[in-house]
Amino acid sequence: MLRTEKQVALDTVINSSRGSIDHYRWVADAGDDEQIKTLLDRLALERERIVDKLAPQMYKLGDMPSAPDPEKLAVEEMLTQLKATFSGDEKDVLLDSLDELDSQLLQEISEAVRLDFDAETLAILRELEKSVAEARKDRGN
């Protein structure tokens, strides 16, 4: 069965969000700065709370959300770690990787909100968009 444009857009946002949650936790664990670790863990939990509200909206559209590809995530984390290892500032490289993910996620959310979703789904997408933007500010970007 082919997915509708709304199903694809919503699944993309959910999948990218879940991948970013995993990456936030990975970056938190990779660093040794307890303040940053606490911040990233809090941001991951906040994003997870919102995505948990968004995922049931896929069921309303007659489909199930997919899960992030664990192999793809592992390769992305390995590449990020290699960049960080060979850079002058490992912390900056790791935090920059979060900026890249968040920029992509904001673009995907922007594309999704242009579609004709119901008010509840749009409200959750806007909440996620606001949370991602605030996460960038909280990290100092």
Backbone hydrogen bonds in HBPLUS format (Angstrom, degrees):
<---DONOR---> <-ACCEPTOR-->    atom                        ^
c    i                          cat <-CA-CA->   ^        H-A-AA   ^      H-
h    n   atom  resd res      DA  || num        DHA   H-A  angle D-A-AA Bond
n    s   type  num  typ     dist DA aas  dist angle  dist       angle   num
A0008-VAL N   A0004-THR O   2.98 MM   4  6.25 162.7  2.01 155.1 159.4     1
A0009-ALA N   A0005-GLU O   2.95 MM   4  6.11 166.0  1.97 148.3 152.5     2
A0010-LEU N   A0006-LYS O   2.91 MM   4  5.99 169.7  1.92 152.4 155.6     3
A0011-ASP N   A0007-GLN O   2.91 MM   4  5.92 160.4  1.95 144.9 151.3     4
A0012-THR N   A0008-VAL O   2.89 MM   4  6.00 154.4  1.96 147.3 154.6     5
A0013-VAL N   A0009-ALA O   3.08 MM   4  6.37 158.5  2.13 147.8 152.7     6
A0014-ILE N   A0010-LEU O   2.93 MM   4  6.18 166.6  1.95 153.6 157.4     7
A0015-ASN N   A0011-ASP O   2.79 MM   4  5.85 169.5  1.80 153.5 157.1     8
A0016-SER N   A0012-THR O   2.90 MM   4  5.95 165.2  1.92 148.0 152.7     9
A0017-SER N   A0013-VAL O   2.87 MM   4  5.91 153.8  1.94 144.4 152.4    10
A0018-ARG N   A0014-ILE O   2.91 MM   4  6.16 160.7  1.95 151.6 156.4    11
A0019-GLY N   A0015-ASN O   2.97 MM   4  6.20 157.5  2.02 146.7 153.4    12
A0020-SER N   A0016-SER O   2.85 MM   4  6.06 151.4  1.93 145.2 153.2    13
A0021-ILE N   A0017-SER O   2.89 MM   4  6.17 149.1  1.99 147.7 156.4    14
A0022-ASP N   A0018-ARG O   3.08 MM   4  6.39 162.4  2.11 149.5 153.0    15
A0023-HIS N   A0019-GLY O   2.96 MM   4  6.22 152.1  2.03 142.9 151.3    16
A0024-TYR N   A0020-SER O   2.78 MM   4  5.99 157.7  1.83 151.1 156.7    17
A0025-ARG N   A0021-ILE O   3.08 MM   4  6.36 161.9  2.12 149.7 153.9    18
A0026-TRP N   A0022-ASP O   2.90 MM   4  6.13 151.0  1.99 143.7 152.6    19
A0027-VAL N   A0023-HIS O   2.82 MM   4  6.05 167.1  1.84 157.3 159.5    20
A0028-ALA N   A0024-TYR O   2.92 MM   4  6.11 157.6  1.97 146.7 153.6    21
A0029-ASP N   A0025-ARG O   2.96 MM   4  6.17 155.2  2.02 145.0 151.2    22
A0030-ALA N   A0026-TRP O   2.86 MM   4  6.05 138.7  2.03 144.0 156.5    23
A0031-GLY N   A0027-VAL O   3.19 MM   4  6.32 140.4  2.35 148.4 155.0    24
A0037-LYS N   A0033-ASP O   2.89 MM   4  6.14 162.8  1.92 155.8 161.7    25
A0038-THR N   A0034-GLU O   2.93 MM   4  6.04 160.9  1.96 145.7 149.9    26
A0039-LEU N   A0035-GLN O   3.05 MM   4  6.25 159.1  2.10 143.7 149.5    27
A0040-LEU N   A0036-ILE O   2.82 MM   4  6.02 171.6  1.83 161.3 162.7    28
A0041-ASP N   A0037-LYS O   2.94 MM   4  6.07 158.4  1.99 148.6 154.9    29
A0042-ARG N   A0038-THR O   3.01 MM   4  6.17 155.2  2.07 144.3 151.1    30
A0043-LEU N   A0039-LEU O   2.90 MM   4  6.19 159.2  1.95 153.3 159.3    31
A0044-ALA N   A0040-LEU O   2.89 MM   4  6.04 154.7  1.96 146.2 153.1    32
A0045-LEU N   A0041-ASP O   3.01 MM   4  6.21 157.3  2.06 145.1 151.0    33
A0046-GLU N   A0042-ARG O   2.96 MM   4  6.20 157.2  2.02 148.4 154.7    34
A0047-ARG N   A0043-LEU O   2.98 MM   4  6.17 162.2  2.01 147.4 152.1    35
A0048-GLU N   A0044-ALA O   2.88 MM   4  6.04 155.9  1.94 146.4 153.8    36
A0049-ARG N   A0045-LEU O   2.95 MM   4  6.16 151.8  2.03 145.6 152.6    37
A0050-ILE N   A0046-GLU O   3.23 MM   4  6.55 155.1  2.29 147.0 152.4    38
A0051-VAL N   A0047-ARG O   2.92 MM   4  6.15 167.0  1.93 156.1 159.9    39
A0052-ASP N   A0048-GLU O   2.88 MM   4  5.99 149.8  1.97 146.3 154.2    40
A0053-LYS N   A0050-ILE O   2.95 MM   3  5.20 137.7  2.13 101.8 114.2    41
A0054-LEU N   A0050-ILE O   3.04 MM   4  6.37 137.3  2.23 140.6 153.4    42
A0055-ALA N   A0051-VAL O   2.88 MM   4  6.01 159.3  1.92 160.4 161.9    43
A0057-GLN N   A0054-LEU O   2.93 MM   3  5.47 145.4  2.05 116.1 126.8    44
A0058-MET N   A0055-ALA O   2.99 MM   3  5.62 151.1  2.08 118.4 125.8    45
A0059-TYR N   A0056-PRO O   3.10 MM   3  5.24 123.5  2.44  97.5 110.8    46
A0060-LYS N   A0056-PRO O   3.32 MM   4  6.77 147.9  2.43 142.5 150.7    47
A0061-LEU N   A0058-MET O   2.97 MM   3  5.05 133.7  2.19  96.9 110.3    48
A0063-ASP N   A0058-MET O   3.10 MM   5  5.51 163.7  2.13 139.7 140.1    49
A0062-GLY N   A0059-TYR O   2.91 MM   3  4.96 157.8  1.96 104.7 110.8    50
A0073-LEU N   A0069-ASP O   3.00 MM   4  6.30 163.5  2.03 157.7 162.6    51
A0074-ALA N   A0070-PRO O   2.95 MM   4  6.09 155.0  2.02 141.7 148.4    52
A0075-VAL N   A0071-GLU O   3.00 MM   4  6.24 158.5  2.05 148.6 153.7    53
A0076-GLU N   A0072-LYS O   2.93 MM   4  6.17 163.9  1.95 153.3 157.9    54
A0077-GLU N   A0073-LEU O   2.91 MM   4  6.10 158.3  1.95 150.1 156.0    55
A0078-MET N   A0074-ALA O   2.90 MM   4  6.07 152.2  1.98 143.7 151.8    56
A0079-LEU N   A0075-VAL O   2.89 MM   4  6.15 160.9  1.93 153.5 158.0    57
A0080-THR N   A0076-GLU O   2.94 MM   4  6.14 158.2  1.99 145.4 151.8    58
A0081-GLN N   A0077-GLU O   2.87 MM   4  6.05 155.6  1.93 145.3 152.1    59
A0082-LEU N   A0078-MET O   2.92 MM   4  6.18 153.5  1.99 147.1 154.2    60
A0083-LYS N   A0079-LEU O   2.96 MM   4  6.22 163.5  1.99 151.9 155.8    61
A0084-ALA N   A0080-THR O   2.89 MM   4  6.09 159.6  1.93 147.9 154.2    62
A0085-THR N   A0081-GLN O   2.83 MM   4  5.98 154.4  1.90 147.2 154.2    63
A0086-PHE N   A0082-LEU O   3.12 MM   4  6.33 156.3  2.18 150.1 154.7    64
A0087-SER N   A0084-ALA O   3.33 MM   3  5.16 155.2  2.39  96.4 103.6    65
A0093-VAL N   A0089-ASP O   3.27 MM   4  6.63 160.5  2.31 154.3 159.5    66
A0094-LEU N   A0090-GLU O   3.01 MM   4  6.27 162.4  2.05 156.2 160.8    67
A0095-LEU N   A0091-LYS O   2.98 MM   4  6.22 162.5  2.01 152.3 157.1    68
A0096-ASP N   A0092-ASP O   2.79 MM   4  5.91 150.8  1.88 146.3 155.2    69
A0097-SER N   A0093-VAL O   3.04 MM   4  6.28 142.8  2.19 141.7 150.5    70
A0098-LEU N   A0095-LEU O   3.08 MM   3  5.19 129.8  2.34  97.4 110.4    71
A0099-ASP N   A0095-LEU O   3.20 MM   4  6.64 147.0  2.32 142.1 151.1    72
A0099-ASP N   A0096-ASP O   3.05 MM   3  4.94 116.1  2.47  91.8 107.6    73
A0100-GLU N   A0096-ASP O   3.03 MM   4  6.40 154.8  2.10 152.3 158.0    74
A0101-LEU N   A0097-SER O   3.19 MM   4  6.43 161.4  2.22 141.6 145.9    75
A0102-ASP N   A0098-LEU O   2.87 MM   4  6.04 162.6  1.90 151.2 156.5    76
A0103-SER N   A0099-ASP O   2.85 MM   4  5.98 153.5  1.92 148.9 155.9    77
A0104-GLN N   A0100-GLU O   3.12 MM   4  6.31 161.4  2.15 147.1 151.6    78
A0105-LEU N   A0101-LEU O   2.90 MM   4  6.13 159.5  1.94 149.1 155.4    79
A0106-LEU N   A0102-ASP O   2.87 MM   4  6.03 159.0  1.91 148.3 153.4    80
A0107-GLN N   A0103-SER O   3.09 MM   4  6.32 153.1  2.16 143.8 150.8    81
A0108-GLU N   A0104-GLN O   2.99 MM   4  6.30 157.0  2.04 150.3 156.6    82
A0109-ILE N   A0105-LEU O   2.88 MM   4  6.13 156.7  1.93 152.6 159.1    83
A0110-SER N   A0106-LEU O   2.92 MM   4  6.05 158.6  1.97 144.4 150.6    84
A0111-GLU N   A0107-GLN O   3.00 MM   4  6.28 153.4  2.07 147.2 153.8    85
A0112-ALA N   A0108-GLU O   2.99 MM   4  6.21 151.8  2.07 142.6 150.5    86
A0113-VAL N   A0109-ILE O   2.92 MM   4  6.19 159.6  1.97 160.1 163.8    87
A0115-LEU N   A0112-ALA O   3.02 MM   3  5.60 161.3  2.05 116.7 122.7    88
A0117-PHE N   A0115-LEU O   2.99 MM   2  5.81 134.9  2.20 103.8  91.2    89
A0122-LEU N   A0118-ASP O   3.03 MM   4  6.27 167.9  2.04 159.5 163.4    90
A0123-ALA N   A0119-ALA O   2.91 MM   4  6.04 154.4  1.98 145.9 152.9    91
A0124-ILE N   A0120-GLU O   3.09 MM   4  6.38 153.5  2.16 146.5 153.0    92
A0125-LEU N   A0121-THR O   2.89 MM   4  6.18 160.2  1.93 153.5 159.5    93
A0126-ARG N   A0122-LEU O   2.86 MM   4  6.07 158.5  1.90 150.3 156.1    94
A0127-GLU N   A0123-ALA O   2.93 MM   4  6.13 148.9  2.02 140.2 149.1    95
A0128-LEU N   A0124-ILE O   2.89 MM   4  6.16 155.9  1.95 149.5 155.7    96
A0129-GLU N   A0125-LEU O   2.87 MM   4  6.11 158.2  1.91 147.9 154.4    97
A0130-LYS N   A0126-ARG O   2.91 MM   4  6.11 160.6  1.95 148.4 153.0    98
A0131-SER N   A0127-GLU O   2.94 MM   4  6.13 155.6  2.00 144.0 151.2    99
A0132-VAL N   A0128-LEU O   2.89 MM   4  6.14 156.6  1.94 154.4 159.9   100
A0133-ALA N   A0129-GLU O   3.05 MM   4  6.28 165.2  2.07 149.5 153.5   101
A0134-GLU N   A0130-LYS O   2.89 MM   4  6.10 157.6  1.94 148.9 155.5   102
A0135-ALA N   A0131-SER O   2.86 MM   4  6.01 145.7  1.98 141.6 151.4   103
A0136-ARG N   A0132-VAL O   3.12 MM   4  6.45 152.5  2.20 147.9 153.8   104
A0137-LYS N   A0133-ALA O   3.22 MM   4  6.58 152.8  2.29 141.9 149.0   105
A0138-ASP N   A0134-GLU O   2.78 MM   4  6.04 160.4  1.82 152.7 158.4   106
A0139-ARG N   A0135-ALA O   3.01 MM   4  6.21 141.6  2.17 142.8 152.1   107
A0141-ASN N   A0136-ARG O   2.77 MM   5  5.15 160.8  1.81 157.1 153.2   108
A0140-GLY N   A0137-LYS O   2.86 MM   3  4.96 151.7  1.94 103.9 113.2   109
